[in-house]
């Protein structure tokens, strides 16, 4: 799986970081980002739920 965040769409709601904190965080501006080394989801079962929780659909998941 490959995770990408569209920073032009992200509003910093933080739902991804709340749902899957081992994969997502928020930068200094409050926008979501994937933690270093976790770009593949790190096997977290919550990644798909985090993408669904995004209120503006800024998270894309691509199966490898």
C-alpha positions as CSV (number, residue, x, y, z in Angstrom):
1,X,0.0,0.0,0.0
2,X,1.2,3.5,-0.7
3,X,-0.3,6.5,1.2
4,X,-0.4,10.0,-0.2
5,X,-1.9,13.2,1.2
6,X,-3.0,16.1,-1.1
7,X,-1.8,19.1,0.9
8,X,-3.8,21.4,-1.4
9,X,-7.0,19.7,-0.1
10,X,-6.1,19.0,3.5
11,X,-7.7,21.3,6.0
12,X,-5.9,19.9,9.1
13,X,-8.9,18.3,10.8
14,X,-6.6,15.7,12.2
15,X,-8.9,12.7,11.9
16,X,-6.2,10.6,10.3
17,X,-3.7,11.3,13.2
18,X,-6.5,10.5,15.7
19,X,-7.5,7.3,13.9
20,X,-4.0,5.9,13.0
21,X,-1.4,7.7,15.2
22,X,1.3,5.2,14.3
23,X,1.1,6.3,10.6
24,X,-0.1,9.9,10.5
25,X,0.8,13.1,12.3
26,X,0.3,16.8,11.8
27,X,3.0,19.3,10.8
28,X,3.7,22.7,12.4
29,X,0.9,24.2,10.3
30,X,-1.6,21.5,11.4
31,X,-1.7,19.7,8.0
32,X,-1.5,16.0,7.9
33,X,1.6,14.0,6.9
34,X,2.7,10.4,6.9
35,X,5.3,9.6,9.5
36,X,8.8,8.8,8.1
37,X,9.1,5.2,7.3
38,X,5.3,4.6,7.4
39,X,4.5,5.5,3.8
40,X,3.4,1.9,3.3
41,X,1.0,2.0,6.2
42,X,3.3,-0.1,8.4
43,X,0.7,-2.9,8.4
44,X,-1.8,-0.8,10.4
45,X,-5.3,-2.0,10.0
46,X,-6.5,1.6,10.8
47,X,-5.0,3.2,7.7
48,X,-8.1,2.6,5.5
49,X,-10.4,3.9,8.3
50,X,-8.2,7.0,8.7
51,X,-8.6,7.7,4.9
52,X,-12.4,7.3,5.2
53,X,-12.4,9.6,8.3
54,X,-10.9,12.5,6.3
55,X,-13.7,15.0,5.9
56,X,-12.2,16.3,2.6
57,X,-10.9,13.1,1.2
58,X,-7.3,14.3,1.1
59,X,-5.8,10.9,1.7
60,X,-5.3,8.5,-1.2
61,X,-4.4,4.8,-0.8
62,X,-2.9,2.8,-3.6
63,X,-2.5,-0.9,-3.3
64,X,0.9,-2.2,-4.4
